[in-house]
Protein backbone atom coordinates (compact mmCIF):
# COMPACT_ATOMS: atom_id res chain seq x y z
CA UNK A 1 0.00 0.00 0.00
CA UNK A 2 1.31 3.46 -0.85
CA UNK A 3 2.39 5.96 1.80
CA UNK A 4 0.57 9.29 2.12
CA UNK A 5 1.76 11.92 -0.31
CA UNK A 6 4.81 13.81 0.84
CA UNK A 7 5.34 11.97 4.13
CA UNK A 8 4.53 9.16 6.52
CA UNK A 9 1.31 10.45 8.11
CA UNK A 10 -2.07 11.60 6.88
CA UNK A 11 -3.24 15.04 7.94
CA UNK A 12 -6.00 14.80 10.54
CA UNK A 13 -7.86 18.03 11.36
CA UNK A 14 -10.92 16.58 13.06
CA UNK A 15 -11.43 17.04 16.82
CA UNK A 16 -10.26 13.96 18.70
CA UNK A 17 -13.23 13.85 21.08
CA UNK A 18 -16.84 14.98 21.32
CA UNK A 19 -15.99 17.30 24.20
CA UNK A 20 -13.27 19.01 22.14
CA UNK A 21 -15.68 19.38 19.24
CA UNK A 22 -18.43 20.83 21.44
CA UNK A 23 -16.04 23.29 23.06
CA UNK A 24 -14.70 24.50 19.72
CA UNK A 25 -18.22 24.74 18.30
CA UNK A 26 -19.39 26.88 21.20
CA UNK A 27 -16.36 29.14 20.93
CA UNK A 28 -16.73 29.51 17.15
CA UNK A 29 -20.41 30.42 17.27
CA UNK A 30 -19.91 32.93 20.09
CA UNK A 31 -16.64 34.69 19.30
CA UNK A 32 -15.33 33.86 15.79
CA UNK A 33 -16.19 35.92 12.73
CA UNK A 34 -18.83 34.17 10.66
CA UNK A 35 -18.34 33.54 6.95
CA UNK A 36 -20.90 31.82 4.75
CA UNK A 37 -19.01 29.70 2.22
CA UNK A 38 -20.22 28.11 -1.06
CA UNK A 39 -20.70 24.34 -0.84
CA UNK A 40 -17.77 23.66 -3.17
CA UNK A 41 -15.25 25.19 -0.77
CA UNK A 42 -16.82 23.48 2.23
CA UNK A 43 -16.05 20.26 0.32
CA UNK A 44 -12.42 21.38 0.30
CA UNK A 45 -12.58 21.93 4.07
CA UNK A 46 -13.62 18.29 4.42
CA UNK A 47 -10.93 17.09 2.01
CA UNK A 48 -8.27 19.02 3.93
CA UNK A 49 -9.42 17.81 7.35
CA UNK A 50 -9.66 14.10 6.49
CA UNK A 51 -6.20 14.04 4.91
CA UNK A 52 -7.29 13.64 1.29
CA UNK A 53 -5.14 16.67 0.40
CA UNK A 54 -2.15 15.58 2.53
CA UNK A 55 0.33 17.24 3.02
CA UNK A 56 -1.92 20.33 2.97
CA UNK A 57 -3.68 21.18 6.23
CA UNK A 58 -5.34 24.36 5.03
CA UNK A 59 -6.06 26.68 2.15
CA UNK A 60 -2.96 27.77 0.24
CA UNK A 61 -1.12 31.06 0.79
CA UNK A 62 0.18 33.40 -1.91
CA UNK A 63 3.51 31.61 -2.33
CA UNK A 64 1.78 28.22 -2.59
CA UNK A 65 -0.69 29.47 -5.19
CA UNK A 66 1.96 31.23 -7.23
CA UNK A 67 4.19 28.16 -7.26
CA UNK A 68 1.37 25.80 -8.27
CA UNK A 69 0.06 28.14 -10.98
CA UNK A 70 3.50 28.74 -12.51
CA UNK A 71 5.37 25.51 -11.79
CA UNK A 72 2.74 22.83 -11.15
CA UNK A 73 4.35 22.20 -7.77
CA UNK A 74 4.34 23.41 -4.17
CA UNK A 75 7.27 25.61 -3.08
CA UNK A 76 8.97 22.52 -1.57
CA UNK A 77 8.97 20.80 -4.96
CA UNK A 78 6.02 18.44 -4.43
CA UNK A 79 3.95 18.17 -7.61
CA UNK A 80 0.49 19.75 -7.37
CA UNK A 81 -1.96 20.50 -10.17
CA UNK A 82 -4.73 22.87 -9.04
CA UNK A 83 -4.40 25.35 -6.15
CA UNK A 84 -6.65 24.73 -3.14
CA UNK A 85 -7.97 28.21 -2.40
CA UNK A 86 -10.73 29.95 -0.46
CA UNK A 87 -11.88 32.95 -2.54
CA UNK A 88 -14.12 35.67 -1.13
CA UNK A 89 -15.49 38.96 -2.41
CA UNK A 90 -13.84 42.28 -1.58
CA UNK A 91 -16.84 43.14 0.56
CA UNK A 92 -16.46 39.96 2.63
CA UNK A 93 -12.69 40.37 2.86
CA UNK A 94 -12.86 43.98 4.06
CA UNK A 95 -13.67 42.99 7.65
CA UNK A 96 -11.28 40.00 7.82
CA UNK A 97 -7.70 40.37 9.02
CA UNK A 98 -4.72 38.05 9.28
CA UNK A 99 -4.85 36.10 12.58
CA UNK A 100 -8.66 36.29 12.67
CA UNK A 101 -10.48 33.09 13.51
CA UNK A 102 -13.39 32.28 11.22
CA UNK A 103 -16.45 30.09 11.61
CA UNK A 104 -17.15 28.69 8.13
CA UNK A 105 -20.89 28.21 7.62
CA UNK A 106 -23.18 26.68 5.04
CA UNK A 107 -25.70 28.98 3.35
CA UNK A 108 -28.27 27.69 5.85
CA UNK A 109 -26.08 28.83 8.73
CA UNK A 110 -24.87 25.39 9.82
CA UNK A 111 -21.32 25.46 11.18
CA UNK A 112 -18.98 23.22 9.18
CA UNK A 113 -15.39 24.21 10.02
CA UNK A 114 -13.17 26.77 11.69
CA UNK A 115 -10.13 28.46 10.23
CA UNK A 116 -7.34 30.74 11.36
CA UNK A 117 -6.42 33.29 8.69
CA UNK A 118 -2.67 33.27 8.03
CA UNK A 119 -2.69 35.17 4.74
CA UNK A 120 -5.07 37.43 2.81
CA UNK A 121 -4.11 38.32 -0.73
CA UNK A 122 -5.22 39.11 -4.23
CA UNK A 123 -4.08 37.08 -7.22
CA UNK A 124 -4.59 37.92 -10.91
CA UNK A 125 -7.54 35.78 -11.90
CA UNK A 126 -6.78 35.87 -15.61
CA UNK A 127 -3.29 34.43 -15.04
CA UNK A 128 -4.70 31.83 -12.66
CA UNK A 129 -7.32 30.69 -15.18
CA UNK A 130 -5.01 30.76 -18.21
CA UNK A 131 -2.47 28.49 -16.52
CA UNK A 132 -4.80 26.19 -14.56
CA UNK A 133 -7.77 25.88 -16.96
CA UNK A 134 -5.90 26.81 -20.18
CA UNK A 135 -8.59 29.39 -20.96
CA UNK A 136 -10.13 32.60 -19.65
CA UNK A 137 -13.53 31.91 -21.25
CA UNK A 138 -16.32 32.02 -18.71
CA UNK A 139 -18.08 29.24 -20.63
CA UNK A 140 -15.60 26.99 -18.83
CA UNK A 141 -17.20 26.14 -15.44
CA UNK A 142 -13.88 26.40 -13.59
CA UNK A 143 -13.22 29.84 -15.01
CA UNK A 144 -16.77 30.95 -14.22
CA UNK A 145 -16.23 29.82 -10.62
CA UNK A 146 -13.02 31.84 -10.29
CA UNK A 147 -14.53 34.95 -11.88
CA UNK A 148 -17.51 34.86 -9.53
CA UNK A 149 -16.67 37.00 -6.47
CA UNK A 150 -13.14 35.56 -6.26
CA UNK A 151 -11.55 38.92 -5.55
CA UNK A 152 -9.46 37.95 -2.50
CA UNK A 153 -8.02 34.64 -1.28
CA UNK A 154 -7.87 33.64 2.38
CA UNK A 155 -5.40 31.04 3.56
CA UNK A 156 -4.88 29.14 6.77
CA UNK A 157 -5.39 25.80 8.51
CA UNK A 158 -8.90 24.42 8.98
CA UNK A 159 -10.53 22.10 11.49
CA UNK A 160 -13.69 20.21 10.53
CA UNK A 161 -16.55 20.20 13.04
CA UNK A 162 -19.41 18.87 10.89
CA UNK A 163 -19.70 17.27 7.49
CA UNK A 164 -21.45 19.35 4.80
CA UNK A 165 -25.16 18.49 4.72
CA UNK A 166 -25.99 19.15 1.08
CA UNK A 167 -25.43 15.60 -0.22
CA UNK A 168 -28.10 12.91 -0.08
CA UNK A 169 -25.74 9.93 0.14
CA UNK A 170 -25.68 7.08 2.68
CA UNK A 171 -23.12 7.98 5.34
CA UNK A 172 -21.65 4.46 5.30
CA UNK A 173 -20.02 5.29 1.96
CA UNK A 174 -18.00 8.15 3.45
CA UNK A 175 -14.73 6.31 4.00
CA UNK A 176 -11.91 8.72 4.84
CA UNK A 177 -8.36 7.88 3.71
CA UNK A 178 -7.60 6.26 7.06
CA UNK A 179 -10.67 4.02 6.63
CA UNK A 180 -9.97 2.91 3.05
CA UNK A 181 -6.42 2.07 4.10
CA UNK A 182 -7.77 -0.04 6.96
CA UNK A 183 -10.16 -1.80 4.58
CA UNK A 184 -7.44 -2.55 2.03
CA UNK A 185 -5.19 -3.93 4.79
CA UNK A 186 -8.01 -6.08 6.15
CA UNK A 187 -8.52 -7.59 2.70
CA UNK A 188 -4.78 -8.14 2.27
CA UNK A 189 -4.56 -5.89 -0.77
CA UNK A 190 -1.08 -4.65 -1.66
CA UNK A 191 -2.02 -3.08 -5.00
CA UNK A 192 -5.22 -1.09 -5.46
CA UNK A 193 -6.47 0.72 -8.55
CA UNK A 194 -8.75 3.74 -8.18
CA UNK A 195 -11.50 4.68 -10.61
CA UNK A 196 -12.67 8.31 -10.71
CA UNK A 197 -16.16 9.10 -11.96
CA UNK A 198 -18.82 11.77 -11.74
CA UNK A 199 -21.32 9.91 -13.94
CA UNK A 200 -23.25 6.63 -13.63
CA UNK A 201 -20.92 3.85 -14.77
CA UNK A 202 -21.69 2.77 -18.33
CA UNK A 203 -20.25 -0.19 -20.21
CA UNK A 204 -17.02 1.61 -21.14
CA UNK A 205 -16.30 2.39 -17.49
CA UNK A 206 -17.07 -1.19 -16.51
CA UNK A 207 -14.63 -2.41 -19.16
CA UNK A 208 -11.82 -0.17 -17.87
CA UNK A 209 -12.24 -1.28 -14.26
CA UNK A 210 -12.36 -4.98 -15.15
CA UNK A 211 -9.28 -4.73 -17.36
CA UNK A 212 -7.35 -2.95 -14.60
CA UNK A 213 -8.47 -5.52 -12.02
CA UNK A 214 -6.66 -8.26 -13.91
CA UNK A 215 -3.31 -6.89 -12.73
CA UNK A 216 -4.02 -5.61 -9.18
CA UNK A 217 -5.50 -6.97 -5.96
CA UNK A 218 -8.58 -4.77 -5.83
CA UNK A 219 -10.31 -1.62 -7.02
CA UNK A 220 -11.59 1.49 -5.28
CA UNK A 221 -14.65 2.73 -7.18
CA UNK A 222 -14.57 6.33 -6.01
CA UNK A 223 -17.34 8.56 -7.38
CA UNK A 224 -17.04 12.26 -6.75
CA UNK A 225 -20.09 13.59 -4.87
CA UNK A 226 -19.20 17.25 -4.38
CA UNK A 227 -20.52 19.97 -6.68
CA UNK A 228 -20.57 19.17 -10.41
CA UNK A 229 -22.28 20.71 -13.45
CA UNK A 230 -26.02 21.26 -13.08
CA UNK A 231 -26.87 18.69 -15.77
CA UNK A 232 -24.94 15.85 -14.07
CA UNK A 233 -26.88 13.01 -12.41
CA UNK A 234 -27.47 13.52 -8.67
CA UNK A 235 -25.07 11.67 -6.31
CA UNK A 236 -27.72 9.49 -4.63
CA UNK A 237 -28.94 8.24 -8.02
CA UNK A 238 -25.41 7.51 -9.16
CA UNK A 239 -24.75 5.52 -6.00
CA UNK A 240 -27.76 3.29 -6.70
CA UNK A 241 -26.35 2.66 -10.17
CA UNK A 242 -22.95 1.67 -8.76
CA UNK A 243 -24.58 -0.63 -6.22
CA UNK A 244 -26.56 -2.66 -8.77
CA UNK A 245 -23.65 -2.80 -11.18
CA UNK A 246 -21.22 -4.12 -8.56
CA UNK A 247 -23.80 -6.59 -7.23
CA UNK A 248 -24.59 -8.07 -10.65
CA UNK A 249 -21.48 -7.66 -12.80
CA UNK A 250 -18.37 -7.54 -10.57
CA UNK A 251 -16.64 -9.81 -8.10
CA UNK A 252 -17.69 -7.69 -5.12
CA UNK A 253 -14.86 -9.13 -3.02
CA UNK A 254 -12.47 -7.20 -5.23
CA UNK A 255 -14.33 -3.87 -5.06
CA UNK A 256 -14.55 -1.15 -2.41
CA UNK A 257 -17.23 1.45 -3.14
CA UNK A 258 -16.72 4.78 -1.40
CA UNK A 259 -17.44 8.42 -2.17
CA UNK A 260 -15.06 11.32 -2.67
CA UNK A 261 -16.40 14.57 -1.15
CA UNK A 262 -14.48 16.79 -3.60
CA UNK A 263 -16.04 19.09 -6.19
CA UNK A 264 -15.24 19.19 -9.90
CA UNK A 265 -13.05 21.97 -11.25
CA UNK A 266 -12.96 20.62 -14.84
CA UNK A 267 -9.26 21.48 -15.02
CA UNK A 268 -8.41 18.52 -17.24
CA UNK A 269 -4.70 17.58 -17.06
CA UNK A 270 -3.96 19.55 -13.89
CA UNK A 271 -6.99 18.12 -12.13
CA UNK A 272 -5.81 14.64 -13.12
CA UNK A 273 -2.67 15.30 -11.04
CA UNK A 274 -4.81 16.29 -8.04
CA UNK A 275 -7.03 13.24 -8.48
CA UNK A 276 -3.99 10.96 -8.55
CA UNK A 277 -2.51 12.57 -5.42
CA UNK A 278 -5.84 12.22 -3.63
CA UNK A 279 -6.05 8.50 -4.49
CA UNK A 280 -2.49 7.97 -3.28
CA UNK A 281 -3.61 9.39 0.06
CA UNK A 282 -6.55 6.98 0.07
CA UNK A 283 -4.02 4.14 -0.18
CA UNK A 284 -4.15 3.37 -3.91
CA UNK A 285 -1.12 2.33 -5.93
CA UNK A 286 -2.68 2.67 -9.41
CA UNK A 287 -5.08 5.15 -11.00
CA UNK A 288 -7.25 4.62 -14.09
CA UNK A 289 -7.07 7.55 -16.46
CA UNK A 290 -9.05 7.44 -19.66
CA UNK A 291 -9.85 9.83 -22.44
CA UNK A 292 -10.26 13.54 -21.54
CA UNK A 293 -10.01 13.01 -17.79
CA UNK A 294 -11.73 15.86 -15.87
CA UNK A 295 -12.25 17.66 -19.15
CA UNK A 296 -15.11 19.81 -20.40
CA UNK A 297 -15.91 21.08 -23.87
CA UNK A 298 -12.90 21.14 -26.20
CA UNK A 299 -10.43 22.88 -23.91
CA UNK A 300 -8.01 19.94 -23.62
CA UNK A 301 -6.49 17.40 -25.97
CA UNK A 302 -8.20 14.01 -25.36
CA UNK A 303 -5.02 12.40 -24.00
CA UNK A 304 -3.36 15.47 -22.49
CA UNK A 305 -4.20 14.36 -18.95
CA UNK A 306 -2.56 10.97 -19.56
CA UNK A 307 0.57 12.64 -20.86
CA UNK A 308 0.88 15.02 -17.89
CA UNK A 309 0.24 12.31 -15.29
CA UNK A 310 2.74 10.01 -16.98
CA UNK A 311 5.35 12.77 -16.78
CA UNK A 312 4.85 13.20 -13.03
CA UNK A 313 3.69 9.75 -11.87
CA UNK A 314 7.08 8.79 -10.41
CA UNK A 315 7.18 12.05 -8.45
CA UNK A 316 3.68 11.44 -7.08
CA UNK A 317 4.23 7.74 -6.47
CA UNK A 318 1.21 6.30 -8.24
CA UNK A 319 1.04 4.24 -11.44
CA UNK A 320 -1.31 5.53 -14.16
CA UNK A 321 -3.38 2.88 -15.91
CA UNK A 322 -3.99 4.48 -19.30
CA UNK A 323 -6.75 3.52 -21.69
CA UNK A 324 -7.55 4.51 -25.23
CA UNK A 325 -11.11 5.50 -26.09
CA UNK A 326 -13.28 2.41 -25.51
CA UNK A 327 -16.42 1.45 -27.42
CA UNK A 328 -18.80 -1.41 -28.09
CA UNK A 329 -17.96 -3.23 -31.31
CA UNK A 330 -20.95 -4.85 -33.02
CA UNK A 331 -18.63 -7.21 -34.93
CA UNK A 332 -16.67 -8.26 -31.84
CA UNK A 333 -19.92 -8.25 -29.82
CA UNK A 334 -17.91 -6.90 -26.94
CA UNK A 335 -16.18 -3.85 -25.49
CA UNK A 336 -12.88 -2.93 -27.12
CA UNK A 337 -10.45 -0.15 -28.03
CA UNK A 338 -8.54 0.60 -31.23
CA UNK A 339 -5.65 -1.40 -29.76
CA UNK A 340 -7.67 -4.61 -29.63
CA UNK A 341 -10.40 -4.32 -32.27
CA UNK A 342 -9.66 -4.96 -35.99
CA UNK A 343 -13.04 -3.79 -37.32
CA UNK A 344 -13.98 -0.56 -39.07
CA UNK A 345 -15.45 2.39 -37.11
CA UNK A 346 -18.84 1.63 -38.72
CA UNK A 347 -19.12 -1.20 -36.19
CA UNK A 348 -18.28 0.94 -33.16
CA UNK A 349 -20.80 2.39 -30.72
CA UNK A 350 -19.11 5.26 -28.91
CA UNK A 351 -20.23 5.40 -25.27
CA UNK A 352 -20.35 8.43 -23.01
CA UNK A 353 -22.24 9.75 -20.01
CA UNK A 354 -23.30 12.73 -22.13
CA UNK A 355 -24.92 10.44 -24.69
CA UNK A 356 -26.71 8.44 -22.01
CA UNK A 357 -28.09 11.63 -20.39
CA UNK A 358 -29.20 12.95 -23.77
CA UNK A 359 -31.07 9.74 -24.60
CA UNK A 360 -32.78 9.70 -21.22
CA UNK A 361 -33.92 13.31 -21.60
CA UNK A 362 -35.40 12.44 -24.99
CA UNK A 363 -37.28 9.51 -23.48
CA UNK A 364 -35.13 6.94 -25.30
CA UNK A 365 -33.96 3.86 -23.42
CA UNK A 366 -30.20 3.42 -23.91
CA UNK A 367 -29.43 0.00 -25.43
CA UNK A 368 -27.66 -2.68 -23.39
CA UNK A 369 -24.50 -1.99 -25.38
CA UNK A 370 -24.44 1.44 -23.70
CA UNK A 371 -25.43 0.59 -20.18
CA UNK A 372 -26.59 -2.40 -18.14
CA UNK A 373 -30.42 -2.71 -17.94
CA UNK A 374 -30.45 -2.49 -14.13
CA UNK A 375 -28.62 0.84 -14.34
CA UNK A 376 -30.94 2.12 -17.08
CA UNK A 377 -33.99 1.25 -14.96
CA UNK A 378 -32.67 3.41 -12.12
CA UNK A 379 -31.89 6.31 -14.43
CA UNK A 380 -35.32 6.16 -16.10
CA UNK A 381 -37.04 6.17 -12.72
CA UNK A 382 -34.91 9.18 -11.77
CA UNK A 383 -35.98 11.06 -14.92
CA UNK A 384 -39.65 10.27 -14.27
CA UNK A 385 -39.50 11.55 -10.70
N, C-alpha and C positions, 0 to 999 in steps of 0.2 A: 504494500500500500504506500502511496506517495506521502511525503511529509508536507505539512502546510507550506504555502508559498513564502519564501524569504526567511524561513526559520524553523524552529522545532515545535512551536506552540501556536495554537489558534488563538486569535483575539477573542476575549469573552468580556462583553460590556453589558451584562445582565446582572442585576442585584443577586447576591448569593443567598439571600433569605427573604422571606415574606416581610419580616420586620424592617429590614433595610429598605425594601421596596416601598413599604407604607410610609416610612419616615421621609424618604426622598420625594415621594408623591406629595405628601403634605407640605413639605418645604417649597416644592416647585409651584404648587397652586397658590400658596400664600405670598411668596416673596420673589419668585423669578419673574422676569419679563415674559409675557405670553406672545407667541408667534404662531399664527395659523399657517400650516404648511401644506402644499398640494400633496395628494396621495403618493405621487411618484417619488417624492423625496423622503416621505415617511418610509417607503419601501427601502430606500437606501439606508435610513437609520437602522432598520431591522437587519439588513445585510451586513452593515458595519458591526453591529452589536453581537451577532451570532458567529462572527468570524469568517463569513463568506468572502469578505474583502481583505482578509489577512494579507499583508501586515498592517493595513490601514486600521486605525481605531477611531477615525473621525473624518469630517469633510476636509478636503485638501486646502492648503494655503496657497498664496500666490506663487511661491517658488515651485511647489508641487505641480500646480496647474500649468505653469509656463514650461516646465520640463516635459510634462506628458504631451502637451500640445506640440511642442517643437521637436522633441526627441523620441517620443513614444516610450518614455521611461521615467521613473521617479528619479529625483536628484541623486539617490544612492546607486543608480544604475539598474535597478530592477525594472524589467519590461512592464509597461502598463499602457493600455490602449486608449481608454476614454476617461477623462477626469471625473472624479466623484465630487460634485460641488453642490452647495446649497445656495441657489440664487434667490434674491429678494428684490423688491422694487426700491427705488430711492426713498420713497415715502416711508416704507417699513424700516429701511436701514438708518434713517435719520435719527431715530431714538435709541439705536443700539450701539454700544461701545465695546471695544476690546476689553476682555475680562468680565463682561456681563454674563450672567447665567440665564439661559433661556428655557422655558417650558414649550416644547414643540407639540402643537395641538392639531388634531384633525379639524376639518371644516365644521364639524358638529360640536367641537369644543372638547372632545375626549383627549386626555393627555396620553401621548405616545412615548415621548423621550425627553431627556434633558440634555443640554449642551452648554459647554463653556466656550465663549467666543475667544479665539486666540489670534484671529486675523480678520480684517474687514477690508475688502479691496475691490476695485473695478478692473475688468479685463476686457480688451477689445473683442466684442462678440463676433464681428466679421472674421477676424483672424482665427478665433476659436472654431467657428463653424467651417471655415474653408479647410482647415487642417484636419479636424476630427470627422466631419461629415462629407468633406470634399465638395461642398457646395454652400452657397449663401441663399439659395432659393427657399422661400418660406413654404413652398409646396412640400418640402421634405419635413416630416413630422419632428425630427430631432432639431432642425433649424428653427422651426416654428416654436418649439418649446423654449429654446434659448433666447429667442427674440421677444418672448412674452414676459415682460416685467423682470427680466434677468439683468437688472442694472448693476447690482452689487452682489459679490459673493461673500458669504460668511464661512469661516473655517473653525474647526475645533473638535475635540473628542465628544462623543455622544454616549449616553447610557439609556438602554431601552427599558421602559417600565411596563408598557402594554403593547401587544401586537396590533397592527392596524386592523380596523374592523370592517373594511370595505369589501372583503372577498368572501364569497359564499362557498367555501371549500371546507370539507371535513378536516378538523384539526389534527387527526391522526396522520395526515399526509405531510404535516410540517415537520420534517426531519432536519434539524440543524446539522452542520458539518460534523459535530461531535457525535451525533446520533447515527448518521450514515456510516461513519467510520466504525462505530461499534457494531452496526449491522453487518458490514462487510467482514469484519474480523470474526463475528459469530458464525458466519457462513464459510469461513476459511478461504475467502477470496483474496488473492494476491494481485490480480489484474482486473480492473473494472473499467468498462467503457461507458461514457456518459452520452446521452442523446438529448439535445436541446430542441424544444419545440414550443411554438405558441399557437399551433393549430391542432385540431383533431388529427390523429395519426391515420394517414391513408396508406395505400398499398406500397407506395414508394418508400415511405418511412419504415414500414414494417420490414421491407426487404433490406434496408440499410442496417437496421438493428440486428436482424438475424445473421446477416453476413459477418458483421463485426463480432457477434457472439461466438462464432466458430473458432476465434483465436484468443479469447479471454475467458476469465472465470465467470463473470457476470456483467449485467448491464444496469445502469442507473437511468431509468426513464424519468426525465427531469423537466416537466413542463413549466414554463414561466407563467406566473399567475398575477404579477404586478400589472400596471397599466400598459395596454397595447392600443392599437388603432381602434377606432369606434366600430369598424365593421368586422372585427375579429370575434370569433365565437367566445361566449362567456366561459370563465374558468370552471364553474361547476359542471357545465355541459361537457366540456372537454374531458374532465376527470371521469365522467361516466363512460365516455368513449374509450379512454385508456383502460378502464377496468374490464369492460367486456372483451376488448381485444386481447389483453393479457390472459384473461381467463380461458378464452377459446382458441387462441392461436399461438401462444408462447408456452415454453416450459417455465411456469411461474417460479420455480425454484431458482431460476437464473436471472430473475428480474426483481429489482427494487423500484417501486413507484413512489416518488416523492415530489413535492412542489418546490419551485424556486421563487421566493417572494420579490424578485427583481422586476423592474419595469423595462420595456423595450425602448432603446434609443435609436434603433435603425441605423447604426453607424457602420454597418457592413464589416470590412476587414478589421477595423480597430475594435469593434465590439466583439468580434470573434476572439481576439486576444483576451479581453475581459472574461468572456464566457469560459475560455480554457482555464484561466487562472482560478476562477470561481470553482470549477469542477475539480481542479487539483486540491483546493481546500476542502472539498467534500470527500476527498479520499480517492478520486479516480486517477487512473494511470493513462487512460486513452480517452480521446474525445472525437466523436463523429462530426465531420464537417463536410457538408454537401455543397450543392450549387447555391451561390448567392446567399451565403449565411448572413443572417441579420440584415439583409438588404431590403430596399424599397425602391420602387420605380426602376429607373435605369441609371442610377447614380454610381453603380459599381460594376466592374467586370465580373461575369459570373463566377470565376474561379480566383478572384483577387484575394478573398478571405483565406482560401487554402494556401495561396502563395505566401501571404504575410505570416500566417501561423506556422508554416513550415520553416520559414526563416528564423523564427524566434522560439520554436518548440523546445530546443535543447536548453535555452535560457530559462524557460518557464518550468520545464521538467514534466511535460506531458506529451504523449505521442498522438499526433493527429491521425485519424483514420479517414482518409480522403476518398470520396466517391464522385464519379462522373454523374451526369444527369441520368436518372433512372426512369424507366417507362415500362408499360405492359406491352409485350410483343404478341400480336395475334397469331403469328406463325410459330413462335416458340411456345405459345400458350403459357407464358410465365413472365415474371419480372426479369428485367435485364438492363444492361447499359451498353453503350457503343463498344465497350471493351469485350463484351461476351456475346453479343447478338450479331449474326451475320446478315440479317434481313434488312430490306430497304425501309426507309422511314415511313413508307405508306402503311406498314404493319404496326407502327408504334403509336400507342396511346400515351400522350404526355400527361402526367398527373401533377396536380398542384392543389394546395388548399384554396387558392383563389378560384380555381375552376369548380371545385366542389361547392363552395359558398355560392357561386353564381348560379349553378344548376339548382341548388336548393331554393334560392330566392325566386327562380322562375318556375318553381313547382315541379321540376324534373328530378326523378330519382336517379342519383348517380349509379352507374352499372357496377357490378361486383369487381370488374377490373380496376375501378377507381378506388373503391372502399368496401370493406367488409359489410355484409347486410346488417349485422347487429349494430354497427356504428351508424350506418345510414338511418336505421330506425330511430335512434336517439336524436340524430340531427333533425330529422323530419318532425318529430314530436316537439323539438325545441322551436322550430320555425312556426309550427301551428299555434304554440302557446305564446 
